[in-house]
Amino acid sequence: MNWLSGQLHGIGYGGLWRPERYSDDSNALESIKVKGKLNIIAAYEFVESRIEGLHAVGDSFTVVDLYLLVFYRWGIAIELEMEKDFPKYTALIANLVKRDSVVKTLEEVKLTPLFAPKV
């Protein structure tokens, strides 16, 4: 959790979405955004390498699984090819979004489902 909040959220997405936190030099902001996105991709690669099943920590559902859902959605928002590039992460999230509590929460906050049923 700490690594996700510091590295992926703070450094990665902080650099991408709020580069002015890191420099007052407007000429530096674009390169900070680029570095932020590279940090995000590296973090997702690390997450992908650590997943061994359908949960982030061992074989039990934890709050880490839910936190990873936030970052998965953000990855889609920044146009990363999550399904293609991070198949184990995608499988974890696909399993997670089947939980009744997750379905109800996403409906409550009016977020669209991630995986449409295959027709």
C-alpha positions in Angstrom: 0.0 0.0 0.0 2.7 2.4 1.0 4.7 1.7 -2.2 1.5 2.2 -4.4 0.6 5.4 -2.7 4.2 6.8 -2.8 5.6 5.5 -6.0 2.7 5.0 -8.3 0.2 7.6 -7.0 2.6 10.3 -5.7 5.5 10.2 -8.0 4.0 8.7 -11.2 0.5 10.3 -11.3 1.7 13.3 -9.4 4.3 13.9 -12.1 1.9 13.3 -14.9 -1.1 15.2 -13.6 0.5 17.8 -11.4 4.0 18.5 -12.7 3.9 22.0 -11.2 4.4 20.3 -7.8 7.9 19.4 -8.9 9.1 22.6 -10.6 8.2 26.3 -10.9 10.0 26.3 -14.3 7.2 26.2 -16.9 9.8 24.9 -19.4 10.3 21.8 -17.3 6.7 20.8 -16.9 6.4 18.7 -20.1 9.5 16.6 -19.3 8.1 16.0 -15.8 4.9 14.7 -17.3 6.9 12.4 -19.6 8.9 11.1 -16.6 5.7 10.7 -14.6 4.2 8.5 -17.3 7.4 6.4 -17.6 7.3 5.9 -13.8 3.7 4.8 -14.1 4.5 2.3 -16.7 7.5 1.0 -14.7 5.2 0.6 -11.7 2.6 -1.3 -13.6 5.3 -3.6 -14.9 6.5 -4.2 -11.3 2.9 -4.9 -10.2 2.4 -7.3 -13.2 5.6 -9.1 -12.2 4.4 -9.6 -8.6 0.9 -10.9 -9.3 0.8 -14.7 -8.9 -3.0 -15.3 -8.8 -6.2 -13.4 -8.6 -5.2 -11.3 -5.6 -2.4 -8.9 -5.0 -1.4 -10.3 -1.6 -1.4 -14.1 -1.4 -4.7 -15.8 -2.2 -6.9 -13.5 -0.1 -8.9 -10.4 -1.0 -7.4 -7.3 0.6 -7.7 -3.6 0.4 -4.7 -3.7 -2.0 -6.9 -5.3 -4.6 -9.2 -2.4 -4.4 -6.4 0.2 -4.6 -5.2 -1.6 -7.7 -8.6 -1.1 -9.2 -8.2 2.7 -9.0 -4.9 2.5 -10.7 -6.1 0.2 -13.4 -8.9 2.6 -14.2 -6.4 5.5 -14.3 -4.2 3.4 -16.6 -7.1 3.2 -19.0 -7.7 7.0 -18.6 -4.1 7.8 -19.7 -4.6 5.4 -22.7 -2.3 2.6 -21.6 -3.2 -0.8 -23.2 -3.9 -2.4 -19.9 -5.4 -5.7 -21.2 -2.6 -6.2 -23.7 0.4 -5.1 -21.7 -0.7 -6.3 -18.2 -2.6 -9.6 -18.5 -2.1 -10.7 -14.9 -3.1 -7.4 -13.6 -6.1 -7.4 -15.9 -7.1 -10.9 -14.7 -6.9 -9.7 -11.1 -9.2 -6.7 -11.9 -11.6 -8.8 -14.0 -12.0 -11.1 -11.0 -12.4 -8.2 -8.6 -15.1 -6.4 -10.5 -17.3 -9.5 -10.2 -17.7 -9.0 -6.5 -21.1 -7.8 -5.5 -19.7 -5.1 -3.3 -17.5 -3.7 -6.1 -20.4 -3.8 -8.6 -22.7 -2.0 -6.2 -20.0 0.6 -5.4 -19.2 1.3 -9.0 -22.9 1.7 -9.7 -23.3 4.0 -6.7 -20.5 6.3 -7.8 -21.7 6.1 -11.4 -18.5 4.6 -12.8 -18.9 2.5 -15.9 -18.0 -1.2 -15.7 -14.5 -2.1 -17.0 -15.3 -5.3 -18.8 -18.4 -5.6 -21.0 -19.9 -9.0 -21.4 -18.7 -10.7 -24.6 -21.6 -11.1 -27.1 
